[in-house]
Amino acid sequence: MLTIINTRENGCHILALEGEVDASNSVMIDEAIQKLIGDGSKSIVVDGQKLEYISSAGLGVFMSYLEDFEEKNVDFKIFGLSEGVLEVFKILGLHQLMNIYPTKEAAFNS
Amino acid sequence: MEHRITIYCQTTALSELREFLRNTLTMPILSESQKLQITLAVEEVCANLIIHSHQCNAADHIDLEIKESDNKLIFEIKDQGTAFNLLDYEVPNLIKVKGEKRKGGLGIILVKKIMDEIEFESSKGTNTCRLIKWIHS
């Protein structure tokens, strides 16, 4: 079960992910990011504090937009990942391709 | 120890698979992070079979059996779909995946990095993928 809460703060679009992301629901993240890009967002921040699990289906969605973020000058950040979830990003080396921060404060002050 | 589950070939069955793994992987020797990674690797193989070998046909099924022996956890995944030998699958370069804006291709990398041994065999219409994780006391 995945819930995505979309909020706006200081010009940033925050996508808070709650629950588990797998091949059955990763399309929800895909659609949420696609909409923000379509709406011209220049700052997308993923709040992972309540993200309990993510499989390659969800990670693949983030990966598939990295080029678009660069091309369209979108500042993309992730914060608040649990130790276990962060470890999965690290296994793939995604922490070297994405801006990942431990806390919201660190993400917003970077 | 021996545990089994049969799941039907639809992506909504993946949460059922995770719950089964959560209830089975209770050995104190495994850290929470290891449990999550093992769950992920098993799910990635099953998701791959569900989507690519069975085209999400809910009439098809996958059998998973977990055995513990000689400091090894063995996850035996059987199906009767189009054989997919992940040992033959060339792991894509991450920069290439990014450049091509691809969503797929990461799952098999995870399986190969998380598991210590992978075996595959196909006989009389049944494919068996064995994922082996060494556990040390």
gemmi code that builds the backbone of each chain (N, CA, C; Angstrom):
import gemmi

chains = {
    "A": [
        ("MET", (0.852, -1.196, 0.000), (0.000, 0.000, 0.000), (0.888, 1.246, 0.000)),
        ("LEU", (0.581, 2.137, -0.920), (1.364, 3.369, -1.039), (0.419, 4.572, -1.045)),
        ("THR", (0.800, 5.584, -0.273), (0.075, 6.855, -0.303), (1.081, 7.941, -0.662)),
        ("ILE", (0.693, 8.813, -1.570), (1.559, 9.945, -1.923), (0.856, 11.230, -1.532)),
        ("ILE", (1.524, 12.022, -0.695), (0.941, 13.301, -0.284), (1.747, 14.421, -0.941)),
        ("ASN", (1.032, 15.220, -1.720), (1.672, 16.254, -2.517), (1.444, 17.614, -1.852)),
        ("THR", (2.525, 18.270, -1.433), (2.375, 19.591, -0.821), (3.363, 20.569, -1.458)),
        ("ARG", (3.208, 21.833, -1.141), (4.108, 22.847, -1.675), (4.633, 23.687, -0.525)),
        ("GLU", (5.938, 23.916, -0.533), (6.549, 24.668, 0.567), (7.692, 25.506, 0.006)),
        ("ASN", (7.648, 26.789, 0.215), (8.698, 27.695, -0.264), (9.062, 27.462, -1.736)),
        ("GLY", (8.060, 27.253, -2.557), (8.305, 27.075, -3.994), (8.726, 25.669, -4.390)),
        ("CYS", (8.894, 24.776, -3.394), (9.275, 23.384, -3.691), (8.031, 22.503, -3.666)),
        ("HIS", (7.988, 21.551, -4.573), (6.918, 20.553, -4.539), (7.426, 19.349, -3.765)),
        ("ILE", (6.725, 19.015, -2.699), (7.152, 17.887, -1.866), (6.224, 16.702, -2.111)),
        ("LEU", (6.835, 15.550, -2.437), (6.074, 14.308, -2.579), (6.425, 13.431, -1.383)),
        ("ALA", (5.499, 13.296, -0.447), (5.747, 12.443, 0.720), (5.229, 11.037, 0.409)),
        ("LEU", (6.134, 10.064, 0.462), (5.769, 8.679, 0.155), (5.536, 7.924, 1.461)),
        ("GLU", (4.378, 7.317, 1.576), (4.072, 6.545, 2.789), (3.739, 5.108, 2.422)),
        ("GLY", (4.474, 4.152, 3.006), (4.168, 2.740, 2.764), (5.220, 2.044, 1.928)),
        ("GLU", (4.761, 1.171, 1.040), (5.672, 0.318, 0.289), (5.491, 0.530, -1.215)),
        ("VAL", (6.612, 0.640, -1.922), (6.558, 0.816, -3.378), (7.019, -0.465, -4.056)),
        ("ASP", (6.181, -0.994, -4.943), (6.579, -2.165, -5.724), (6.020, -2.037, -7.136)),
        ("ALA", (6.097, -3.133, -7.917), (5.674, -3.075, -9.321), (4.175, -2.828, -9.482)),
        ("SER", (3.401, -3.017, -8.412), (1.946, -2.823, -8.525), (1.550, -1.358, -8.385)),
        ("ASN", (2.415, -0.539, -7.779), (1.991, 0.846, -7.515), (3.016, 1.919, -7.889)),
        ("SER", (4.167, 1.517, -8.472), (5.201, 2.512, -8.803), (4.684, 3.519, -9.832)),
        ("VAL", (3.672, 3.130, -10.590), (3.081, 4.049, -11.582), (2.532, 5.311, -10.907)),
        ("MET", (2.161, 5.194, -9.624), (1.646, 6.373, -8.903), (2.729, 7.447, -8.775)),
        ("ILE", (3.966, 7.002, -8.509), (5.073, 7.965, -8.388), (5.381, 8.542, -9.774)),
        ("ASP", (5.350, 7.651, -10.760), (5.603, 8.063, -12.144), (4.640, 9.186, -12.547)),
        ("GLU", (3.373, 8.976, -12.286), (2.358, 9.968, -12.670), (2.518, 11.273, -11.881)),
        ("ALA", (2.871, 11.136, -10.599), (3.028, 12.338, -9.756), (4.196, 13.189, -10.258)),
        ("ILE", (5.333, 12.540, -10.598), (6.504, 13.292, -11.083), (6.219, 13.884, -12.468)),
        ("GLN", (5.582, 13.064, -13.309), (5.252, 13.532, -14.657), (4.378, 14.797, -14.606)),
        ("LYS", (3.421, 14.788, -13.685), (2.523, 15.944, -13.566), (3.301, 17.186, -13.111)),
        ("LEU", (4.188, 17.001, -12.131), (4.951, 18.144, -11.633), (5.851, 18.726, -12.732)),
        ("ILE", (6.480, 17.841, -13.511), (7.327, 18.319, -14.617), (6.454, 19.050, -15.641)),
        ("GLY", (5.301, 18.435, -15.953), (4.367, 19.039, -16.912), (3.880, 20.410, -16.465)),
        ("ASP", (3.744, 20.568, -15.143), (3.285, 21.846, -14.591), (4.419, 22.865, -14.482)),
        ("GLY", (5.628, 22.444, -14.863), (6.765, 23.356, -14.873), (7.499, 23.486, -13.554)),
        ("SER", (7.334, 22.519, -12.658), (8.033, 22.597, -11.370), (9.543, 22.608, -11.562)),
        ("LYS", (10.229, 23.434, -10.795), (11.695, 23.501, -10.887), (12.353, 22.919, -9.642)),
        ("SER", (11.536, 22.467, -8.711), (12.095, 21.887, -7.488), (11.169, 20.785, -6.960)),
        ("ILE", (11.656, 19.551, -7.023), (10.862, 18.417, -6.545), (11.633, 17.724, -5.421)),
        ("VAL", (10.993, 17.604, -4.271), (11.645, 16.995, -3.114), (10.820, 15.794, -2.656)),
        ("VAL", (11.456, 14.634, -2.574), (10.769, 13.429, -2.118), (11.028, 13.254, -0.617)),
        ("ASP", (9.947, 13.200, 0.148), (10.035, 12.966, 1.591), (9.895, 11.452, 1.817)),
        ("GLY", (11.019, 10.812, 2.212), (11.012, 9.357, 2.366), (10.914, 8.892, 3.810)),
        ("GLN", (10.496, 9.814, 4.717), (10.492, 9.457, 6.142), (9.553, 8.295, 6.471)),
        ("LYS", (8.469, 8.165, 5.679), (7.512, 7.089, 5.955), (7.521, 6.024, 4.849)),
        ("LEU", (8.608, 6.028, 4.077), (8.762, 5.014, 3.029), (9.380, 3.772, 3.674)),
        ("GLU", (8.608, 2.691, 3.695), (9.071, 1.486, 4.405), (9.843, 0.527, 3.512)),
        ("TYR", (9.585, 0.611, 2.206), (10.160, -0.383, 1.289), (10.067, 0.150, -0.124)),
        ("ILE", (11.094, -0.102, -0.938), (11.005, 0.279, -2.351), (11.748, -0.770, -3.177)),
        ("SER", (11.084, -1.259, -4.216), (11.734, -2.244, -5.089), (12.268, -1.512, -6.316)),
        ("SER", (12.872, -2.276, -7.232), (13.486, -1.659, -8.408), (12.449, -0.930, -9.271)),
        ("ALA", (11.178, -1.316, -9.154), (10.140, -0.646, -9.943), (10.076, 0.845, -9.567)),
        ("GLY", (10.159, 1.130, -8.272), (10.133, 2.523, -7.806), (11.436, 3.231, -8.081)),
        ("LEU", (12.547, 2.534, -7.839), (13.867, 3.131, -8.079), (14.018, 3.465, -9.561)),
        ("GLY", (13.472, 2.578, -10.405), (13.535, 2.788, -11.851), (12.789, 4.039, -12.284)),
        ("VAL", (11.701, 4.362, -11.588), (10.956, 5.584, -11.916), (11.849, 6.803, -11.678)),
        ("PHE", (12.513, 6.852, -10.528), (13.419, 7.983, -10.250), (14.509, 8.054, -11.325)),
        ("MET", (15.112, 6.891, -11.621), (16.202, 6.829, -12.610), (15.750, 7.374, -13.958)),
        ("SER", (14.528, 7.029, -14.360), (14.047, 7.381, -15.698), (13.831, 8.888, -15.867)),
        ("TYR", (13.768, 9.625, -14.739), (13.553, 11.072, -14.831), (14.830, 11.892, -14.624)),
        ("LEU", (15.932, 11.249, -14.264), (17.150, 12.018, -13.956), (17.618, 12.867, -15.140)),
        ("GLU", (17.532, 12.309, -16.343), (17.929, 13.070, -17.541), (16.997, 14.262, -17.761)),
        ("ASP", (15.694, 14.003, -17.578), (14.714, 15.096, -17.740), (14.973, 16.215, -16.736)),
        ("PHE", (15.307, 15.812, -15.493), (15.582, 16.823, -14.467), (16.763, 17.701, -14.895)),
        ("GLU", (17.791, 17.078, -15.454), (18.971, 17.841, -15.903), (18.608, 18.738, -17.080)),
        ("GLU", (17.885, 18.154, -18.037), (17.532, 18.917, -19.248), (16.632, 20.112, -18.928)),
        ("LYS", (15.742, 19.918, -17.956), (14.764, 20.975, -17.645), (15.149, 21.784, -16.408)),
        ("ASN", (16.384, 21.586, -15.937), (16.879, 22.304, -14.754), (15.969, 22.155, -13.541)),
        ("VAL", (15.512, 20.943, -13.308), (14.684, 20.672, -12.126), (15.612, 20.199, -11.003)),
        ("ASP", (15.505, 20.848, -9.849), (16.297, 20.461, -8.684), (15.552, 19.306, -7.997)),
        ("PHE", (16.147, 18.112, -8.016), (15.479, 16.928, -7.459), (16.248, 16.417, -6.240)),
        ("LYS", (15.552, 16.271, -5.133), (16.194, 15.817, -3.896), (15.328, 14.770, -3.194)),
        ("ILE", (15.998, 13.945, -2.413), (15.287, 12.962, -1.584), (15.808, 13.117, -0.158)),
        ("PHE", (14.923, 13.043, 0.839), (15.409, 13.082, 2.221), (14.632, 12.111, 3.108)),
        ("GLY", (15.246, 11.805, 4.250), (14.543, 11.044, 5.295), (14.445, 9.545, 5.087)),
        ("LEU", (15.288, 8.976, 4.218), (15.207, 7.527, 3.991), (15.670, 6.767, 5.226)),
        ("SER", (15.000, 5.658, 5.525), (15.444, 4.824, 6.645), (16.766, 4.165, 6.247)),
        ("GLU", (17.458, 3.647, 7.254), (18.766, 3.023, 7.016), (18.663, 1.890, 5.980)),
        ("GLY", (17.627, 1.058, 6.129), (17.456, -0.091, 5.229), (17.169, 0.327, 3.798)),
        ("VAL", (16.299, 1.317, 3.635), (15.943, 1.786, 2.286), (17.138, 2.492, 1.643)),
        ("LEU", (17.846, 3.297, 2.443), (19.036, 3.989, 1.915), (20.079, 2.980, 1.433)),
        ("GLU", (20.195, 1.882, 2.175), (21.159, 0.835, 1.815), (20.856, 0.275, 0.420)),
        ("VAL", (19.580, 0.167, 0.078), (19.187, -0.334, -1.251), (19.643, 0.648, -2.342)),
        ("PHE", (19.475, 1.944, -2.088), (19.965, 2.960, -3.030), (21.483, 2.800, -3.200)),
        ("LYS", (22.156, 2.535, -2.083), (23.626, 2.433, -2.119), (24.094, 1.180, -2.858)),
        ("ILE", (23.354, 0.072, -2.684), (23.731, -1.173, -3.380), (23.813, -0.919, -4.887)),
        ("LEU", (22.876, -0.114, -5.382), (22.830, 0.167, -6.823), (23.743, 1.335, -7.218)),
        ("GLY", (24.241, 2.073, -6.239), (25.066, 3.251, -6.549), (24.215, 4.471, -6.876)),
        ("LEU", (22.939, 4.429, -6.554), (22.051, 5.551, -6.892), (22.355, 6.794, -6.056)),
        ("HIS", (22.983, 6.586, -4.885), (23.316, 7.744, -4.033), (24.355, 8.642, -4.711)),
        ("GLN", (25.020, 8.082, -5.755), (26.002, 8.903, -6.477), (25.358, 9.660, -7.635)),
        ("LEU", (24.139, 9.280, -7.972), (23.450, 9.924, -9.094), (22.343, 10.861, -8.630)),
        ("MET", (21.929, 10.714, -7.356), (20.830, 11.538, -6.841), (21.287, 12.290, -5.595)),
        ("ASN", (20.638, 13.412, -5.328), (20.947, 14.175, -4.124), (20.079, 13.655, -2.981)),
        ("ILE", (20.720, 12.915, -2.074), (19.991, 12.299, -0.963), (20.479, 12.904, 0.355)),
        ("TYR", (19.542, 13.349, 1.192), (19.887, 14.019, 2.453), (19.226, 13.291, 3.623)),
        ("PRO", (19.864, 13.347, 4.792), (19.285, 12.650, 5.945), (18.006, 13.299, 6.462)),
        ("THR", (17.954, 14.633, 6.420), (16.792, 15.329, 6.998), (16.230, 16.371, 6.037)),
        ("LYS", (15.038, 16.814, 6.351), (14.386, 17.869, 5.555), (15.224, 19.150, 5.599)),
        ("GLU", (15.736, 19.456, 6.797), (16.525, 20.678, 6.964), (17.749, 20.629, 6.058)),
        ("ALA", (18.423, 19.471, 6.060), (19.636, 19.328, 5.242), (19.291, 19.466, 3.760)),
        ("ALA", (18.147, 18.915, 3.357), (17.741, 18.992, 1.946), (17.441, 20.439, 1.560)),
        ("PHE", (16.739, 21.164, 2.440), (16.328, 22.523, 2.099), (17.474, 23.527, 2.225)),
        ("ASN", (18.452, 23.225, 3.068), (19.565, 24.163, 3.247), (20.725, 23.905, 2.291)),
        ("SER", (20.612, 22.881, 1.472), (21.739, 22.553, 0.590), (21.751, 23.469, -0.637)),
    ],
    "B": [
        ("MET", (14.083, -26.349, 8.783), (13.095, -25.339, 8.437), (12.729, -25.437, 6.966)),
        ("GLU", (11.483, -25.399, 6.664), (11.035, -25.432, 5.277), (9.704, -24.693, 5.183)),
        ("HIS", (9.621, -23.737, 4.319), (8.402, -22.941, 4.168), (8.049, -22.813, 2.697)),
        ("ARG", (6.777, -22.803, 2.408), (6.335, -22.706, 1.008), (5.193, -21.719, 0.853)),
        ("ILE", (5.163, -21.089, -0.313), (4.001, -20.256, -0.665), (3.798, -20.355, -2.182)),
        ("THR", (2.543, -20.275, -2.585), (2.217, -20.173, -4.010), (1.567, -18.821, -4.211)),
        ("ILE", (2.093, -18.063, -5.180), (1.445, -16.774, -5.475), (0.988, -16.787, -6.929)),
        ("TYR", (-0.075, -16.054, -7.189), (-0.591, -15.972, -8.552), (0.074, -14.815, -9.285)),
        ("CYS", (0.121, -14.932, -10.619), (0.943, -14.012, -11.403), (0.287, -12.657, -11.639)),
        ("GLN", (0.165, -11.914, -10.566), (-0.312, -10.536, -10.667), (0.522, -9.709, -9.686)),
        ("THR", (0.797, -8.475, -10.041), (1.719, -7.676, -9.222), (1.162, -7.403, -7.821)),
        ("THR", (-0.162, -7.474, -7.663), (-0.737, -7.257, -6.330), (-0.364, -8.397, -5.364)),
        ("ALA", (0.115, -9.529, -5.916), (0.522, -10.648, -5.058), (1.876, -10.375, -4.387)),
        ("LEU", (2.578, -9.335, -4.835), (3.921, -9.067, -4.288), (3.876, -8.683, -2.808)),
        ("SER", (2.809, -7.991, -2.393), (2.723, -7.627, -0.974), (2.478, -8.881, -0.117)),
        ("GLU", (1.736, -9.830, -0.686), (1.490, -11.112, 0.000), (2.826, -11.870, 0.152)),
        ("LEU", (3.631, -11.814, -0.906), (4.950, -12.452, -0.891), (5.833, -11.827, 0.201)),
        ("ARG", (5.815, -10.500, 0.297), (6.631, -9.814, 1.305), (6.185, -10.180, 2.716)),
        ("GLU", (4.886, -10.282, 2.908), (4.375, -10.638, 4.235), (4.844, -12.050, 4.620)),
        ("PHE", (4.794, -12.965, 3.653), (5.261, -14.331, 3.891), (6.756, -14.323, 4.267)),
        ("LEU", (7.534, -13.537, 3.525), (8.985, -13.479, 3.798), (9.258, -12.847, 5.168)),
        ("ARG", (8.475, -11.824, 5.504), (8.620, -11.162, 6.818), (8.363, -12.164, 7.954)),
        ("ASN", (7.355, -12.986, 7.758), (6.995, -13.966, 8.791), (7.958, -15.148, 8.828)),
        ("THR", (8.670, -15.379, 7.730), (9.571, -16.523, 7.658), (11.001, -16.165, 8.045)),
        ("LEU", (11.439, -14.986, 7.636), (12.831, -14.581, 7.906), (12.940, -13.996, 9.316)),
        ("THR", (12.779, -14.848, 10.290), (12.781, -14.367, 11.679), (14.070, -14.750, 12.421)),
        ("MET", (15.032, -15.362, 11.674), (16.250, -15.814, 12.347), (16.978, -14.615, 12.970)),
        ("PRO", (17.331, -14.724, 14.256), (17.984, -13.592, 14.926), (19.334, -13.222, 14.308)),
        ("ILE", (19.913, -14.169, 13.569), (21.227, -13.912, 12.964), (21.140, -12.866, 11.846)),
        ("LEU", (19.935, -12.707, 11.287), (19.762, -11.743, 10.195), (19.431, -10.361, 10.743)),
        ("SER", (20.150, -9.338, 10.254), (19.835, -7.972, 10.656), (18.592, -7.525, 9.892)),
        ("GLU", (17.965, -6.439, 10.351), (16.774, -5.918, 9.672), (17.113, -5.547, 8.231)),
        ("SER", (18.300, -4.992, 8.044), (18.733, -4.587, 6.711), (18.915, -5.805, 5.796)),
        ("GLN", (19.475, -6.887, 6.355), (19.641, -8.118, 5.567), (18.281, -8.707, 5.175)),
        ("LYS", (17.340, -8.683, 6.136), (15.995, -9.211, 5.859), (15.346, -8.431, 4.713)),
        ("LEU", (15.493, -7.105, 4.767), (14.908, -6.256, 3.727), (15.541, -6.572, 2.371)),
        ("GLN", (16.860, -6.750, 2.364), (17.550, -7.002, 1.093), (17.199, -8.375, 0.510)),
        ("ILE", (17.103, -9.376, 1.386), (16.740, -10.721, 0.915), (15.318, -10.691, 0.351)),
        ("THR", (14.420, -10.016, 1.080), (13.032, -9.875, 0.615), (13.002, -9.223, -0.765)),
        ("LEU", (13.798, -8.176, -0.901), (13.860, -7.439, -2.166), (14.335, -8.344, -3.308)),
        ("ALA", (15.406, -9.104, -3.065), (15.959, -9.954, -4.127), (14.944, -11.013, -4.579)),
        ("VAL", (14.268, -11.631, -3.606), (13.275, -12.667, -3.951), (12.109, -12.013, -4.712)),
        ("GLU", (11.685, -10.846, -4.227), (10.573, -10.156, -4.902), (10.943, -9.766, -6.329)),
        ("GLU", (12.191, -9.317, -6.518), (12.607, -8.889, -7.864), (12.513, -10.044, -8.863)),
        ("VAL", (12.938, -11.233, -8.441), (12.864, -12.394, -9.339), (11.401, -12.719, -9.640)),
        ("CYS", (10.560, -12.724, -8.589), (9.137, -13.053, -8.783), (8.442, -11.989, -9.642)),
        ("ALA", (8.749, -10.703, -9.405), (8.123, -9.626, -10.190), (8.501, -9.768, -11.659)),
        ("ASN", (9.756, -10.127, -11.888), (10.238, -10.328, -13.252), (9.466, -11.447, -13.951)),
        ("LEU", (9.270, -12.537, -13.220), (8.521, -13.675, -13.785), (7.066, -13.284, -14.053)),
        ("ILE", (6.461, -12.620, -13.067), (5.048, -12.224, -13.198), (4.850, -11.340, -14.431)),
        ("ILE", (5.721, -10.342, -14.575), (5.527, -9.350, -15.639), (6.011, -9.864, -17.002)),
        ("HIS", (7.221, -10.427, -17.035), (7.812, -10.761, -18.337), (7.536, -12.192, -18.801)),
        ("SER", (7.530, -13.157, -17.890), (7.317, -14.546, -18.324), (5.831, -14.911, -18.364)),
        ("HIS", (5.028, -14.235, -17.538), (3.605, -14.608, -17.454), (2.651, -13.471, -17.841)),
        ("GLN", (3.207, -12.325, -18.238), (2.385, -11.172, -18.668), (1.226, -10.902, -17.700)),
        ("CYS", (1.487, -11.026, -16.414), (0.504, -10.747, -15.353), (-0.778, -11.571, -15.498)),
        ("ASN", (-0.641, -12.790, -15.994), (-1.800, -13.675, -16.134), (-2.108, -14.327, -14.775)),
        ("ALA", (-3.182, -13.893, -14.146), (-3.521, -14.351, -12.792), (-3.865, -15.842, -12.733)),
        ("ALA", (-4.028, -16.471, -13.896), (-4.310, -17.916, -13.909), (-3.016, -18.716, -13.694)),
        ("ASP", (-1.868, -18.079, -13.920), (-0.572, -18.750, -13.715), (-0.105, -18.547, -12.274)),
        ("HIS", (0.825, -19.390, -11.860), (1.321, -19.228, -10.491), (2.832, -19.470, -10.394)),
        ("ILE", (3.379, -19.055, -9.274), (4.803, -19.231, -8.962), (4.877, -19.881, -7.582)),
        ("ASP", (5.749, -20.867, -7.447), (5.938, -21.519, -6.143), (7.280, -21.109, -5.556)),
        ("LEU", (7.249, -20.738, -4.289), (8.496, -20.401, -3.593), (8.659, -21.330, -2.403)),
        ("GLU", (9.847, -21.901, -2.300), (10.143, -22.757, -1.153), (11.440, -22.239, -0.510)),
        ("ILE", (11.422, -22.128, 0.807), (12.620, -21.646, 1.513), (13.170, -22.774, 2.374)),
        ("LYS", (14.467, -23.036, 2.211), (15.102, -24.080, 3.018), (16.330, -23.483, 3.695)),
        ("GLU", (16.622, -23.996, 4.884), (17.823, -23.553, 5.595), (18.703, -24.772, 5.813)),
        ("SER", (19.933, -24.716, 5.320), (20.839, -25.841, 5.556), (22.283, -25.398, 5.418)),
        ("ASP", (23.147, -25.979, 6.244), (24.593, -25.700, 6.184), (24.902, -24.204, 6.097)),
        ("ASN", (24.338, -23.434, 6.997), (24.584, -21.988, 7.008), (24.179, -21.292, 5.714)),
        ("LYS", (23.198, -21.868, 5.055), (22.715, -21.251, 3.821), (21.201, -21.137, 3.865)),
        ("LEU", (20.700, -20.042, 3.322), (19.253, -19.909, 3.109), (19.034, -20.084, 1.619)),
        ("ILE", (18.192, -21.041, 1.259), (17.975, -21.333, -0.157), (16.533, -20.995, -0.527)),
        ("PHE", (16.387, -20.131, -1.517), (15.060, -19.712, -1.993), (14.861, -20.336, -3.370)),
        ("GLU", (13.950, -21.313, -3.442), (13.738, -22.016, -4.702), (12.436, -21.524, -5.338)),
        ("ILE", (12.562, -20.897, -6.493), (11.407, -20.284, -7.153), (11.110, -21.077, -8.425)),
        ("LYS", (9.911, -21.651, -8.481), (9.550, -22.487, -9.640), (8.377, -21.869, -10.392)),
        ("ASP", (8.445, -21.926, -11.722), (7.311, -21.499, -12.539), (7.300, -22.291, -13.839)),
        ("GLN", (6.201, -22.144, -14.558), (6.055, -22.888, -15.823), (5.905, -21.921, -17.001)),
        ("GLY", (6.510, -20.759, -16.889), (6.391, -19.773, -17.972), (7.572, -19.837, -18.918)),
        ("THR", (7.718, -18.799, -19.734), (8.862, -18.695, -20.631), (10.119, -18.634, -19.763)),
        ("ALA", (11.073, -19.519, -20.064), (12.273, -19.584, -19.218), (13.049, -18.275, -19.268)),
        ("PHE", (13.380, -17.758, -18.094), (14.222, -16.554, -18.015), (15.396, -16.868, -17.106)),
        ("ASN", (16.554, -17.064, -17.733), (17.749, -17.375, -16.952), (18.477, -16.081, -16.646)),
        ("LEU", (18.359, -15.644, -15.403), (18.964, -14.353, -15.085), (20.485, -14.398, -15.075)),
        ("LEU", (21.050, -15.614, -15.094), (22.514, -15.727, -15.190), (22.989, -15.274, -16.571)),
        ("ASP", (22.119, -15.412, -17.569), (22.469, -15.003, -18.937), (22.250, -13.514, -19.161)),
        ("TYR", (21.580, -12.881, -18.207), (21.208, -11.470, -18.373), (22.412, -10.572, -18.087)),
        ("GLU", (22.774, -9.796, -19.079), (23.924, -8.911, -18.907), (23.497, -7.683, -18.107)),
        ("VAL", (24.174, -7.461, -17.001), (23.819, -6.341, -16.120), (24.099, -5.024, -16.833)),
        ("PRO", (23.085, -4.154, -16.953), (23.306, -2.902, -17.677), (24.124, -1.897, -16.880)),
        ("ASN", (24.832, -1.056, -17.589), (25.584, 0.021, -16.953), (24.587, 1.080, -16.477)),
        ("LEU", (24.777, 1.552, -15.241), (23.832, 2.481, -14.627), (23.724, 3.805, -15.400)),
        ("ILE", (24.837, 4.277, -15.901), (24.844, 5.540, -16.653), (24.040, 5.371, -17.946)),
        ("LYS", (24.141, 4.152, -18.531), (23.389, 3.860, -19.757), (21.884, 3.834, -19.463)),
        ("VAL", (21.525, 3.207, -18.334), (20.105, 3.145, -17.941), (19.557, 4.566, -17.785)),
        ("LYS", (20.364, 5.425, -17.143), (19.958, 6.816, -16.916), (19.794, 7.541, -18.257)),
        ("GLY", (20.779, 7.396, -19.124), (20.767, 8.081, -20.416), (19.609, 7.653, -21.289)),
        ("GLU", (19.237, 6.392, -21.176), (18.133, 5.878, -22.005), (16.768, 6.116, -21.360)),
        ("LYS", (16.759, 6.728, -20.181), (15.524, 7.016, -19.428), (14.707, 5.747, -19.214)),
        ("ARG", (15.439, 4.650, -18.973), (14.767, 3.359, -18.773), (14.280, 3.191, -17.349)),
        ("LYS", (13.128, 2.526, -17.203), (12.612, 2.255, -15.851), (13.052, 0.869, -15.383)),
        ("GLY", (13.332, -0.008, -16.339), (13.680, -1.389, -15.975), (15.179, -1.621, -15.973)),
        ("GLY", (15.545, -2.805, -15.537), (16.961, -3.188, -15.599), (17.680, -3.169, -14.272)),
        ("LEU", (17.049, -2.549, -13.250), (17.738, -2.441, -11.962), (17.538, -3.674, -11.083)),
        ("GLY", (16.425, -4.364, -11.282), (16.060, -5.490, -10.412), (17.086, -6.608, -10.413)),
        ("ILE", (17.545, -6.965, -11.615), (18.504, -8.074, -11.712), (19.850, -7.679, -11.098)),
        ("ILE", (20.200, -6.387, -11.216), (21.450, -5.922, -10.583), (21.345, -6.160, -9.077)),
        ("LEU", (20.181, -5.809, -8.505), (19.984, -5.985, -7.064), (20.118, -7.454, -6.671)),
        ("VAL", (19.472, -8.335, -7.440), (19.507, -9.771, -7.121), (20.954, -10.261, -7.127)),
        ("LYS", (21.695, -9.880, -8.157), (23.073, -10.361, -8.282), (23.980, -9.801, -7.184)),
        ("LYS", (23.688, -8.579, -6.729), (24.524, -7.986, -5.673), (24.150, -8.503, -4.285)),
        ("ILE", (22.884, -8.836, -4.087), (22.427, -9.239, -2.749), (22.687, -10.721, -2.483)),
        ("MET", (22.430, -11.555, -3.472), (22.553, -12.999, -3.255), (23.997, -13.483, -3.460)),
        ("ASP", (24.369, -14.564, -2.753), (25.733, -15.084, -2.851), (25.877, -16.101, -3.981)),
        ("GLU", (24.812, -16.837, -4.270), (24.847, -17.796, -5.372), (23.496, -17.764, -6.072)),
        ("ILE", (23.529, -17.954, -7.387), (22.285, -18.040, -8.164), (22.401, -19.252, -9.078)),
        ("GLU", (21.381, -20.085, -9.059), (21.369, -21.259, -9.948), (20.081, -21.222, -10.758)),
        ("PHE", (20.141, -21.737, -11.967), (18.937, -21.792, -12.800), (18.907, -23.103, -13.562)),
        ("GLU", (17.741, -23.736, -13.603), (17.600, -24.921, -14.448), (16.181, -24.974, -15.002)),
        ("SER", (16.057, -25.560, -16.164), (14.756, -25.682, -16.808), (14.602, -27.116, -17.267)),
        ("SER", (13.533, -27.774, -16.804), (13.346, -29.179, -17.163), (11.870, -29.513, -17.267)),
        ("LYS", (11.479, -30.118, -18.347), (10.099, -30.568, -18.591), (9.083, -29.452, -18.331)),
        ("GLY", (9.396, -28.274, -18.815), (8.451, -27.156, -18.719), (8.457, -26.413, -17.400)),
        ("THR", (9.265, -26.877, -16.446), (9.354, -26.162, -15.165), (10.726, -25.499, -15.032)),
        ("ASN", (10.696, -24.200, -14.741), (11.937, -23.450, -14.527), (12.170, -23.332, -13.028)),
        ("THR", (13.410, -23.537, -12.613), (13.747, -23.393, -11.197), (14.898, -22.398, -11.065)),
        ("CYS", (14.622, -21.353, -10.294), (15.671, -20.378, -9.997), (15.972, -20.513, -8.513)),
        ("ARG", (17.236, -20.756, -8.197), (17.623, -20.925, -6.791), (18.499, -19.745, -6.367)),
        ("LEU", (18.035, -19.022, -5.371), (18.805, -17.904, -4.830), (19.375, -18.357, -3.488)),
        ("ILE", (20.672, -18.221, -3.313), (21.286, -18.719, -2.082), (22.003, -17.579, -1.341)),
        ("LYS", (21.679, -17.475, -0.049), (22.307, -16.462, 0.801), (23.056, -17.184, 1.905)),
        ("TRP", (24.342, -16.901, 2.024), (25.125, -17.512, 3.095), (24.821, -16.778, 4.394)),
        ("ILE", (24.606, -17.536, 5.438), (24.419, -16.908, 6.746), (25.494, -17.437, 7.700)),
        ("HIS", (26.093, -16.565, 8.454), (27.199, -16.971, 9.318), (26.823, -16.752, 10.774)),
        ("SER", (27.130, -17.742, 11.579), (26.812, -17.597, 12.995), (28.033, -17.052, 13.735)),
    ],
}
model = gemmi.Model(1)
for chain_id, residues in chains.items():
    chain = gemmi.Chain(chain_id)
    for i, (resn, *xyz) in enumerate(residues, 1):
        res = gemmi.Residue()
        res.name, res.seqid = resn, gemmi.SeqId(i, " ")
        for name, pos in zip(("N", "CA", "C"), xyz):
            atom = gemmi.Atom()
            atom.name, atom.element = name, gemmi.Element(name[0])
            atom.pos, atom.b_iso = gemmi.Position(*pos), 0.0
            res.add_atom(atom)
        chain.add_residue(res)
    model.add_chain(chain)
structure = gemmi.Structure()
structure.add_model(model)
structure.setup_entities()
